[in-house]
């Protein structure tokens, strides 16, 4: 039974609500103004996201070593803590108390 589950896990795609493929597809539909807004809001790293694939077994192994409540990745005697500062650095997203600059009001958003 374990062997069947292992074989099945090798072929099942890893699905997430925020798929890299979906983000890339969405970004390709943005107008120049929308792309400029992303850049001006210091979120330009979104433009560098590329599609990739990762083996399901590797994802399962990684998830088996993560404690989401503590934001930790543990393996043997090593520990990596995913705090706000680290995630912001990885994603190249500004970290601080300054709000994101918006270029329109809530009423103008639908037109944008």
N, C-alpha and C positions, 0 to 999 in steps of 0.2 A: 504494500500500500504506500509506504514512504517513497519508494522508487517512482511510482506513478505520479505522485504529487510533485516530486522533484522534476520529472520530465515535463509535466504540464507547466511548471513555473518557468521553464526555459523558453517557452513559446508565447506565453501571455504577455501582452504589452503592459508596461507600467503606465497607468493613466493618472492624470492629475487635473484638477479644475483649471489650473493656470499653466497649461502646457506651453512649452517653449515654441512649439509649432504654431499654436494659436496666437501667441504674442507676436511672432515674426510675421504671420499672415496679417494680423491687425495693423502692425506698423507699416506694412507695405501699402496699405490703403489710405494712410494719412496724407493730407494735403501739405504743401510746403509750409503754410502758416502753422499747421498743427505740429509739424516736425520742429519748426523754429521755436514754438512755445516750449516744447520738451527740452530743447537745448537751453533756452533762457531760464528755465526753472531748475537748472543744474541737474537734470535727469537725463542728460545726453548719453549716459552709458546704456540706456535702453536701446539706442540705435546700434549698439555693437553686439547685441544678443544674436547668436547664430544657432541654427538647428543642430542637434546632436542626438545620439542614441547611447543608451547605457544599458548593459546587460541586467536583466531582472534579478539575477542572483546577486549581483553586486549591490543593487539597491536594497535587497532584502538583508544583506550582510551589514550594510551601513545603518539601516533602520534598526537592526538588532543591537547596535552599539550606541544608539542615541537615547538620551533621556530628555524628552521634550519639556517636561515640567521644570527641569533644572537648566535646560538649554545646553546640555553637555554631550560631547562625543567621547566615549571612553573605550580604550583598548589597552589591555594589560595594565601597565602602571602609568599610562599616559592619559592626559586629560586635555580636551580643547573645549573651552567655554564659549558659546555663541551668544555674546552680549550685544546690546544695541550698537555699540561703537564698532565692533568687528563686522557685523552684518552691513552697516552703512559703508564701511571701507571696502568690503567685498563687492558690493553693488554700486559703488561710487555715487552714493546718494548723500546729500548734505546731512550733517548731524548737528542739531542745535535747536535753539528756541525760536529762530527766525522762521516765520511762516513761508510757505511756498508762494512766490509771486504769481498772481493770476492776471490774465490779460483781459478778462471780461467779467461782468457781473453774473449772478445766477440766472437772471432773465435773459441775458445774451448767450448763455451757454448752449441752448438748444440750436441756435442759429450757427454756432461755431461747429 
